[in-house]
Amino acid sequence: MARRKYQQGYVFQKGRKRSDAWLPKLPAYVQFWRDVPGEPKQKRDIALLGICRTRTIAERAAAKKLEQLGINAAQTFIETTSTITFRAQGEIWLKSLANRKRNPLEQTTIDTRRYALDKWINPFFEGRLLADVNNLAIRDFVEHISNLAPATIRDYSNIVKAVVASAVDQNGERLFPRTWNYEFIDAPVVKYQKQPSTDKKGMESILKEAAGQYRVLYALLAGCGPLRAGEALGLEIGEHISEDCRTLYIRQKAKRGQIQEYTKTTSGTELRCQGEIVGRDVDLCTSLAAMVRDHIGRRRSGLLFCTSSGRQLLQTNVLRDSLHPILKKVNHEQGGFNIFRRFRITELQTAECPKPLQHFWSGHAQTHVSERYIKLLRDRDYRLEWAEKIGMGFELPGRSGGEELAKTPSIGQLGQLIQFRKVG
């Protein structure tokens, strides 16, 4: 693109030449060249200045008018001469999320954002230039998806804003800076989000109806940690479970048939040991540990929770085949695996669990620099003491507390030789 020259504009009165005398009672106009979005050539345009007593006054008014229109602004030139579409920039943005070195996103999050682009955002902005996505465009988009939940509207609007902000020049400066006017956009305020949870009675009802490994999975999700479903389904026998089954090593997660090394816990209680990034450890009370030991049985390797062929247990299948039918049967509010996580977090808070330990078990990101100096990963005895003190918050079916733990045969009594990672 050729460099644009500064425009002063041509001031005139209709039907009169420049050499003619200026008439103070006729309206004045200014003629200038305007950049057209997507077009290499400029278009001639005219703007009304109103009644000006002299040509000098009209020229001052013309300069003010051109400044208001942004005719000489570099940003106006950039936006009007840019030909990149919103869809094209959206693809560039998605690739950057996975390839960036600073806080790369996990594939599950990227897939969720791709779904939003393909299903809702791209069809609405189809064929529209990225430079044309402004407050008015966002307001129209919000109106288009007004039948969705307020939280969803907020998230999808933020994706649109992120795509616009991702367009930068060779110096890393934004090509299309925006000042978003939330009052003008008028998106609904998120006042209440549906966050289904459960209580002690609900947990015991769910566990009573659950069978086999599903019962162990639900008890583990609600009785320790709290664990995320992907973290529990990614546990491997002999690799991520201590010898006494009282500590789980969260180092990977299972998502959509794949084992992913990256977990949310790497941004939380992170510890570097000889260059290796280690996640967090989650501790169990004795009764829950006994349940896990019984579930392991004589197995020496493989996933803790798996199909009959040893393959990964998919979250969608667990929800469809077990959890959702159980919730319906016991007349419980419908929800996903987060009902167990919310139950556990509530249990930790009401049990007066120390805040650093809550943060450690939950695997949340650091909120203060002082948290870097809390090294609970090395103090297992302290964690086990609190895990036993807090307990699960519910009773296991056919078992009262840890009374049957002594009756459960140990791994040594079963004659199993299983190699476990050393603790501490």
PADREN-500231 format. One record per residue (C-alpha): residue in one letter; residue number from 1; z, y, x. Coordinates in Angstrom, 1 decimal. Each point is the difference from the previous one (the first is absolute). Example, Ala and Ser with C-alpha at 12.3 -4.5 7.8 and 13.67 -1.06 7.14 Angstrom:
ATOM   rest    nr       c3       c2       c1
ATOM      a     1      7.8     -4.5     12.3
ATOM      s     2     -0.7      3.4      1.4
***
This chain:
ATOM   rest    nr       c3       c2       c1
ATOM      m     1      0.0      0.0      0.0
ATOM      a     2     -0.9      3.5      1.2
ATOM      r     3      2.9      2.4      0.6
ATOM      r     4      0.4      2.4     -2.9
ATOM      k     5     -0.1      3.7      0.5
ATOM      y     6      2.6      2.4     -1.3
ATOM      q     7     -1.1      1.5     -3.3
ATOM      q     8      0.6      3.6     -1.2
ATOM      g     9     -2.1     -0.4     -3.1
ATOM      y    10     -2.7      2.3     -1.4
ATOM      v    11      1.4      2.5     -2.4
ATOM      f    12     -2.4      1.3     -2.7
ATOM      q    13     -0.4      1.3     -3.5
ATOM      k    14     -2.5     -1.7     -2.3
ATOM      g    15     -3.4      1.7     -0.2
ATOM      r    16      0.7      2.3      3.0
ATOM      k    17     -1.0     -0.1      3.7
ATOM      r    18      2.3      0.5      2.9
ATOM      s    19     -1.7      3.3      0.7
ATOM      d    20      0.7      1.3     -3.5
ATOM      a    21      3.1      2.1     -0.7
ATOM      w    22      3.1     -1.8     -1.0
ATOM      l    23      0.9      0.3     -3.7
ATOM      p    24      3.8      0.0     -0.5
ATOM      k    25     -0.2     -1.2     -3.7
ATOM      l    26     -2.2     -3.1      0.6
ATOM      p    27      1.7     -3.3      0.9
ATOM      a    28     -0.4     -1.3      3.6
ATOM      y    29     -0.8     -3.5      1.2
ATOM      v    30      0.1     -1.8      3.3
ATOM      q    31     -2.6     -2.6      1.1
ATOM      f    32      1.0     -2.7      2.5
ATOM      w    33     -0.9     -3.6      1.0
ATOM      r    34      2.2     -2.8     -1.2
ATOM      d    35      0.3     -3.5      1.5
ATOM      v    36     -0.8     -2.8     -2.5
ATOM      p    37      2.0     -3.2      0.3
ATOM      g    38     -2.2     -2.8      1.4
ATOM      e    39     -2.9      2.3      0.6
ATOM      p    40     -1.1      1.1      3.5
ATOM      k    41     -1.5      3.3     -1.2
ATOM      q    42      1.9      3.0     -1.5
ATOM      k    43     -0.6      1.4     -3.4
ATOM      r    44     -0.2      3.7     -0.9
ATOM      d    45      2.6      1.2     -2.3
ATOM      i    46      1.2      3.3     -1.7
ATOM      a    47      3.4      1.2     -1.0
ATOM      l    48      1.0      2.9     -2.2
ATOM      l    49      2.1      2.7      1.7
ATOM      g    50      0.4      2.3     -3.1
ATOM      i    51     -0.1      3.8      0.0
ATOM      c    52      0.2      1.6      3.4
ATOM      r    53     -0.3      3.8      0.5
ATOM      t    54     -1.6     -0.3      3.4
ATOM      r    55     -1.9     -2.5      2.1
ATOM      t    56      2.8      0.0      2.5
ATOM      i    57      2.5     -1.0     -2.7
ATOM      a    58     -2.4     -2.7     -1.1
ATOM      e    59     -0.4     -1.4      3.5
ATOM      r    60      3.9     -0.2      0.3
ATOM      a    61      0.1     -1.8     -3.3
ATOM      a    62     -2.8     -2.4      1.2
ATOM      a    63      2.0     -0.9      3.1
ATOM      k    64      3.0     -0.7     -2.1
ATOM      k    65     -2.0     -2.1     -2.4
ATOM      l    66     -1.6     -2.1      2.7
ATOM      e    67      3.4     -0.6      1.5
ATOM      q    68      1.3     -1.2     -3.4
ATOM      l    69     -2.9     -2.4     -0.3
ATOM      g    70      0.5     -1.3      3.5
ATOM      i    71     -3.6      0.6      0.9
ATOM      n    72      0.8      0.7      3.7
ATOM      a    73      2.8     -2.5      0.3
ATOM      a    74     -0.5     -2.9      2.5
ATOM      q    75      1.7     -2.4     -2.5
ATOM      t    76     -2.5      0.9     -2.7
ATOM      f    77     -2.9     -0.8      2.4
ATOM      i    78      1.6     -3.4      0.9
ATOM      e    79      0.6     -1.0     -3.6
ATOM      t    80     -3.4      1.0     -1.3
ATOM      t    81     -2.0     -1.6      2.8
ATOM      s    82      2.0     -3.3      0.0
ATOM      t    83     -1.9     -2.9     -1.5
ATOM      i    84      2.6     -2.7      0.2
ATOM      t    85      0.9     -1.5     -3.4
ATOM      f    86      3.5     -0.9     -1.2
ATOM      r    87     -0.9     -3.7      0.0
ATOM      a    88     -1.2      0.0      3.6
ATOM      q    89      3.1      1.8      1.2
ATOM      g    90      2.2     -2.4     -2.0
ATOM      e    91     -1.5     -2.9      2.0
ATOM      i    92      0.7      1.8      3.3
ATOM      w    93      3.6      0.6     -1.1
ATOM      l    94      0.6     -3.6     -0.9
ATOM      k    95     -1.2     -1.2      3.4
ATOM      s    96      2.2      2.6      1.7
ATOM      l    97      3.1     -1.4     -1.8
ATOM      a    98     -0.4     -3.4      1.7
ATOM      n    99     -1.2      1.2      3.4
ATOM      r   100      2.4      2.8      0.7
ATOM      k   101      2.6     -0.5      2.7
ATOM      r   102      2.6      2.2     -1.7
ATOM      n   103      1.7     -1.8     -2.9
ATOM      p   104     -2.8     -2.4     -0.9
ATOM      l   105      0.1     -1.2     -3.6
ATOM      e   106      0.2     -3.7     -0.9
ATOM      q   107     -3.0     -1.6     -1.6
ATOM      t   108      1.8     -0.3     -3.4
ATOM      t   109      0.4      3.8     -0.2
ATOM      i   110     -3.6      0.6      1.0
ATOM      d   111     -1.2     -2.5     -2.6
ATOM      t   112      2.0      1.8     -2.7
ATOM      r   113     -1.6      3.3      1.0
ATOM      r   114     -3.5     -1.5      0.1
ATOM      y   115      0.6     -1.3     -3.6
ATOM      a   116      0.9      3.5     -1.1
ATOM      l   117     -3.1      1.5      1.6
ATOM      d   118     -2.4     -2.6     -1.4
ATOM      k   119      1.5     -0.2     -3.5
ATOM      w   120      0.9      3.5     -0.9
ATOM      i   121     -0.7      2.7      2.7
ATOM      n   122     -3.5     -0.7      1.3
ATOM      p   123     -1.6     -0.4     -3.5
ATOM      f   124      1.4      3.4     -1.0
ATOM      f   125     -1.1      1.8      3.2
ATOM      e   126     -3.3     -1.9      0.2
ATOM      g   127     -2.7      2.2      1.7
ATOM      r   128      2.4      2.9      0.6
ATOM      l   129      0.2      1.7      3.3
ATOM      l   130      3.4     -0.1      1.8
ATOM      a   131     -0.1      3.8      0.3
ATOM      d   132      0.0      0.2     -3.8
ATOM      v   133      3.3     -1.8     -0.4
ATOM      n   134      2.5      2.7     -0.7
ATOM      n   135      2.8      0.8     -2.4
ATOM      l   136     -2.3      0.1     -3.0
ATOM      a   137     -1.5     -3.4      0.9
ATOM      i   138      3.4     -1.5      0.4
ATOM      r   139      1.1      1.4     -3.4
ATOM      d   140     -3.1     -1.5     -1.6
ATOM      f   141      0.8     -3.3      1.6
ATOM      v   142      3.6      0.1     -1.2
ATOM      e   143     -1.3      0.5     -3.5
ATOM      h   144     -2.5     -2.9      0.4
ATOM      i   145      2.8     -2.4      0.9
ATOM      s   146      2.6      1.5     -2.4
ATOM      n   147      0.5     -3.4     -1.7
ATOM      l   148      1.6     -1.5      3.1
ATOM      a   149      3.6      0.2      1.0
ATOM      p   150      1.3      3.3      1.5
ATOM      a   151      0.9     -1.8      3.3
ATOM      t   152     -3.6     -1.5      0.2
ATOM      i   153     -1.5      3.4     -0.7
ATOM      r   154      2.1      1.5      2.8
ATOM      d   155     -1.0     -2.8      2.5
ATOM      y   156     -3.8      0.2     -0.9
ATOM      s   157      0.0      3.8      0.3
ATOM      n   158      1.7     -0.3      3.4
ATOM      i   159     -2.8     -2.4      1.1
ATOM      v   160     -2.6      2.6     -0.9
ATOM      k   161      1.9      2.7      1.9
ATOM      a   162      0.3     -2.3      3.1
ATOM      v   163     -3.7     -0.7      0.0
ATOM      v   164     -0.8      3.8      0.0
ATOM      a   165      2.6      0.6      2.7
ATOM      s   166     -1.5     -2.8      2.2
ATOM      a   167     -3.2      1.9      0.7
ATOM      v   168      0.5      1.7      3.4
ATOM      d   169     -2.3      1.6      2.6
ATOM      q   170     -0.2     -1.0      3.7
ATOM      n   171      3.1      2.1      0.7
ATOM      g   172      2.1     -1.8     -2.6
ATOM      e   173      0.0      3.0     -2.4
ATOM      r   174     -0.4     -0.7     -3.7
ATOM      l   175     -3.4      0.8     -1.3
ATOM      f   176      1.2      0.6     -3.5
ATOM      p   177      3.5      1.4      0.0
ATOM      r   178      1.5      0.2     -3.5
ATOM      t   179      3.0      1.7     -1.6
ATOM      w   180      0.7     -2.3     -2.9
ATOM      n   181      1.3      1.8     -3.1
ATOM      y   182      2.2     -2.5     -1.8
ATOM      e   183      0.4      2.3     -3.0
ATOM      f   184     -3.7      0.3     -0.4
ATOM      i   185     -0.7     -3.7      0.5
ATOM      d   186      2.7     -0.7     -2.7
ATOM      a   187      0.6     -3.6      0.9
ATOM      p   188      2.8     -1.7     -2.0
ATOM      v   189      3.4      0.0      1.6
ATOM      v   190      1.4     -3.4      0.9
ATOM      k   191      3.3      0.0     -1.9
ATOM      y   192      0.6     -3.7     -0.5
ATOM      q   193     -1.5     -3.0      1.8
ATOM      k   194      0.4     -3.4     -1.3
ATOM      q   195      2.1     -1.9      2.5
ATOM      p   196      1.1     -3.3     -1.5
ATOM      s   197      3.0     -1.6      1.5
ATOM      t   198      2.6     -2.6     -1.0
ATOM      d   199      3.8     -0.6      0.1
ATOM      k   200      2.3     -2.9      0.7
ATOM      k   201     -0.5     -1.6     -3.4
ATOM      g   202     -3.8      0.5      0.3
ATOM      m   203     -0.1     -1.6      3.5
ATOM      e   204      1.9     -3.0     -1.1
ATOM      s   205     -2.2     -0.5     -3.0
ATOM      i   206     -3.1      0.2      2.2
ATOM      l   207      1.4     -2.4      2.6
ATOM      k   208      1.0     -2.4     -2.8
ATOM      e   209     -3.6     -0.2     -1.3
ATOM      a   210     -1.6      0.0      3.5
ATOM      a   211     -0.6     -3.4      1.7
ATOM      g   212     -0.7     -1.2      3.5
ATOM      q   213     -1.0      2.5      2.6
ATOM      y   214     -0.3      2.7     -2.5
ATOM      r   215      3.8      0.0     -0.6
ATOM      v   216      0.6      0.2      3.8
ATOM      l   217     -2.6      2.8      0.3
ATOM      y   218      1.6      2.1     -2.8
ATOM      a   219      3.5     -0.6      1.3
ATOM      l   220     -1.1      1.1      3.5
ATOM      l   221     -1.7      3.2     -1.2
ATOM      a   222      3.0      1.1     -2.1
ATOM      g   223      2.9     -1.5      2.1
ATOM      c   224     -0.7      1.4      3.5
ATOM      g   225     -1.7      2.8      1.8
ATOM      p   226     -1.6      1.2     -2.2
ATOM      l   227     -3.2     -1.8      0.9
ATOM      r   228     -3.5      0.9     -1.1
ATOM      a   229     -2.0     -2.8     -1.6
ATOM      g   230     -2.6     -0.1      2.8
ATOM      e   231      2.8     -0.2      2.6
ATOM      a   232      1.6     -3.0     -1.7
ATOM      l   233     -3.3     -1.8     -0.4
ATOM      g   234     -0.8      0.6      3.6
ATOM      l   235      3.1     -1.8      1.4
ATOM      e   236     -0.8     -3.0      2.2
ATOM      i   237      2.5     -2.9      0.6
ATOM      g   238      1.0     -0.2      3.6
ATOM      e   239     -1.3      3.5      0.7
ATOM      h   240      1.7      2.5     -2.3
ATOM      i   241      3.2     -1.8     -1.1
ATOM      s   242      3.1     -0.4      2.1
ATOM      e   243      1.5     -3.5      0.6
ATOM      d   244      2.8      0.6     -2.5
ATOM      c   245     -2.4      1.5     -2.5
ATOM      r   246      2.1      3.1     -0.3
ATOM      t   247     -2.5      2.4      1.6
ATOM      l   248     -3.6      0.6     -0.8
ATOM      y   249     -2.3      1.6      2.7
ATOM      i   250     -2.4      2.4     -1.8
ATOM      r   251     -3.0      0.0      2.4
ATOM      q   252     -3.0     -0.4     -2.3
ATOM      k   253     -1.0     -0.1     -3.7
ATOM      a   254     -2.4     -2.0     -2.2
ATOM      k   255     -2.5      2.0     -2.0
ATOM      r   256     -3.0     -1.3     -2.0
ATOM      g   257     -0.3     -3.2      2.0
ATOM      q   258      0.4      1.6      3.4
ATOM      i   259      2.9      0.3      2.4
ATOM      q   260      0.4      3.6      1.1
ATOM      e   261      2.0      0.9      3.1
ATOM      y   262      0.3      3.6     -1.0
ATOM      t   263      2.9      0.6     -2.4
ATOM      k   264      1.7      3.0     -1.4
ATOM      t   265      3.1     -0.9      2.0
ATOM      t   266     -1.6      1.0      3.3
ATOM      s   267      0.5      3.6     -1.0
ATOM      g   268      3.6     -0.6     -1.0
ATOM      t   269      2.4     -2.0      2.2
ATOM      e   270     -2.3     -0.4      2.9
ATOM      l   271      1.0     -1.5      3.3
ATOM      r   272     -2.1     -0.3      3.1
ATOM      c   273      0.8     -3.0      2.2
ATOM      q   274     -2.2     -0.4      3.1
ATOM      g   275     -2.9      1.8     -1.6
ATOM      e   276      0.2     -2.1     -3.3
ATOM      i   277      0.6      1.8     -3.3
ATOM      v   278      2.6     -1.8     -2.0
ATOM      g   279      0.7      0.6     -3.7
ATOM      r   280      3.3     -0.3     -1.7
ATOM      d   281      2.4     -2.9     -0.7
ATOM      v   282      1.4     -0.8     -3.4
ATOM      d   283      3.2     -1.9     -0.4
ATOM      l   284      1.1     -2.4     -2.7
ATOM      c   285      3.4     -1.0     -1.5
ATOM      t   286      1.0     -3.7      0.5
ATOM      s   287     -0.9     -1.1     -3.5
ATOM      l   288     -3.5      1.4      0.2
ATOM      a   289     -0.4     -1.4      3.5
ATOM      a   290      0.9     -3.5     -1.4
ATOM      m   291     -2.7      0.4     -2.6
ATOM      v   292     -2.6      0.9      2.6
ATOM      r   293      1.1     -3.0      2.1
ATOM      d   294     -0.4     -2.3     -2.9
ATOM      h   295     -3.4      1.4     -0.7
ATOM      i   296     -1.1     -0.6      3.6
ATOM      g   297      1.1     -3.6     -0.1
ATOM      r   298     -1.7     -2.1      2.7
ATOM      r   299     -2.8      2.4      0.7
ATOM      r   300     -0.4      1.2      3.5
ATOM      s   301     -2.7      2.6     -0.2
ATOM      g   302     -2.3      1.8     -2.5
ATOM      l   303      0.7      2.8     -2.5
ATOM      l   304      3.3      0.0     -1.8
ATOM      f   305     -1.8      0.5     -3.3
ATOM      c   306     -3.4     -1.7     -0.3
ATOM      t   307     -2.2     -2.0     -2.3
ATOM      s   308     -0.1     -3.8      0.0
ATOM      s   309     -2.7      0.1      2.6
ATOM      g   310      2.1      2.3      2.3
ATOM      r   311     -2.1      3.1     -0.7
ATOM      q   312      1.4      3.4     -0.6
ATOM      l   313      1.6      0.6     -3.4
ATOM      l   314     -1.9      3.0     -1.6
ATOM      q   315      2.1      2.7     -1.7
ATOM      t   316     -2.4      0.2     -3.0
ATOM      n   317      0.3     -3.7     -0.6
ATOM      v   318      3.8      0.1      0.1
ATOM      l   319      0.0      2.9     -2.5
ATOM      r   320     -2.5     -1.8     -2.3
ATOM      d   321      1.4     -3.5      0.2
ATOM      s   322      3.7      0.6      0.2
ATOM      l   323      1.6      3.5     -0.1
ATOM      h   324     -1.8      1.6     -2.9
ATOM      p   325      0.3     -3.1     -2.3
ATOM      i   326      3.8     -0.1      0.8
ATOM      l   327      0.5      3.7     -0.7
ATOM      k   328     -1.7     -0.5     -3.3
ATOM      k   329      2.0     -3.1     -0.9
ATOM      v   330      3.4      1.6      0.7
ATOM      n   331     -1.1      3.3     -1.7
ATOM      h   332      0.3      1.9      3.2
ATOM      e   333     -1.8      3.3      0.7
ATOM      q   334     -3.4     -0.9      1.7
ATOM      g   335     -0.4      0.9      3.6
ATOM      g   336     -1.0     -1.2      3.4
ATOM      f   337      1.9     -1.0      3.1
ATOM      n   338      1.5      3.5      0.4
ATOM      i   339      2.5     -0.8     -2.7
ATOM      f   340      1.8     -2.2      2.6
ATOM      r   341     -0.2      2.7      2.7
ATOM      r   342      1.4      2.7     -2.4
ATOM      f   343      2.8     -2.4     -1.0
ATOM      r   344      1.0     -0.6      3.6
ATOM      i   345     -0.1      3.6      1.0
ATOM      t   346      2.2      0.9     -2.9
ATOM      e   347      2.4     -2.9      0.9
ATOM      l   348      0.3      1.3      3.6
ATOM      q   349      0.8      3.5     -1.1
ATOM      t   350      2.6     -1.1     -2.5
ATOM      a   351      1.6     -2.4      2.5
ATOM      e   352      0.8      2.9      2.4
ATOM      c   353     -2.2     -1.5      2.7
ATOM      p   354     -0.2      2.3      3.0
ATOM      k   355     -3.0      2.3     -0.2
ATOM      p   356     -1.4     -0.9      3.4
ATOM      l   357      0.1     -3.7     -1.0
ATOM      q   358     -1.7      0.8     -3.3
ATOM      h   359     -2.7      1.8      1.9
ATOM      f   360     -0.4     -2.9      2.5
ATOM      w   361     -0.3     -2.7     -2.6
ATOM      s   362     -2.3      2.0     -2.2
ATOM      g   363     -2.5      0.7      2.8
ATOM      h   364     -0.6      3.7     -1.0
ATOM      a   365     -1.4      2.5      2.3
ATOM      q   366      2.3      2.1      2.1
ATOM      t   367      1.2      3.2     -1.7
ATOM      h   368      1.9      1.5      3.0
ATOM      v   369     -0.3     -0.2      3.7
ATOM      s   370      3.6     -1.3      0.3
ATOM      e   371     -1.1     -3.3     -1.6
ATOM      r   372     -1.8     -0.9      3.2
ATOM      y   373      3.4     -0.5      1.6
ATOM      i   374      1.3     -2.5     -2.5
ATOM      k   375     -0.7     -3.4      1.5
ATOM      l   376      1.1     -2.4     -2.8
ATOM      l   377     -2.7     -2.5      1.1
ATOM      r   378      2.3     -1.1      2.8
ATOM      d   379      3.2     -0.2     -2.0
ATOM      r   380     -0.5     -3.1     -2.1
ATOM      d   381      3.7     -0.8     -0.5
ATOM      y   382      0.6      3.3     -1.7
ATOM      r   383     -3.0     -0.4     -2.3
ATOM      l   384      1.0     -3.6     -1.0
ATOM      e   385      3.5      1.2     -0.8
ATOM      w   386     -1.4      2.6     -2.4
ATOM      a   387     -2.6     -2.4     -1.4
ATOM      e   388      2.8     -2.4     -1.0
ATOM      k   389      2.2      2.8     -1.3
ATOM      i   390     -2.7      1.4     -2.3
ATOM      g   391     -1.4     -3.4     -1.1
ATOM      m   392     -3.0     -0.3     -2.2
ATOM      g   393      1.2      1.8     -3.2
ATOM      f   394     -0.7     -3.0     -2.2
ATOM      e   395      0.8     -3.7     -0.3
ATOM      l   396     -2.4     -2.7      0.9
ATOM      p   397     -0.7     -2.6     -2.7
ATOM      g   398      2.3     -3.0      0.4
ATOM      r   399      1.8      1.6      2.9
ATOM      s   400      3.0      2.3      0.1
ATOM      g   401      0.1      2.2      3.1
ATOM      g   402      0.0     -1.9      3.2
ATOM      e   403      2.1     -3.0     -1.2
ATOM      e   404     -2.8     -2.5      0.5
ATOM      l   405     -1.0      1.3      3.4
ATOM      a   406      2.3     -2.5      1.7
ATOM      k   407     -1.5     -2.8     -2.0
ATOM      t   408     -3.5      0.9      1.1
ATOM      p   409     -1.0     -2.2      3.0
ATOM      s   410     -0.9      2.0      3.1
ATOM      i   411     -3.3     -0.3      1.8
ATOM      g   412      1.7     -2.1      2.7
ATOM      q   413      1.4     -2.4     -2.6
ATOM      l   414     -3.5     -0.5     -1.4
ATOM      g   415     -1.2     -1.0      3.4
ATOM      q   416     -2.6      2.8      0.2
ATOM      l   417     -1.0      1.5      3.3
ATOM      i   418     -1.2      3.4     -0.8
ATOM      q   419     -0.6      2.7      2.6
ATOM      f   420      1.4      3.3     -1.1
ATOM      r   421     -0.1      3.4      1.7
ATOM      k   422      3.3      0.9      1.7
ATOM      v   423      2.1      2.6     -1.8
ATOM      g   424      1.0      3.2      1.8
***
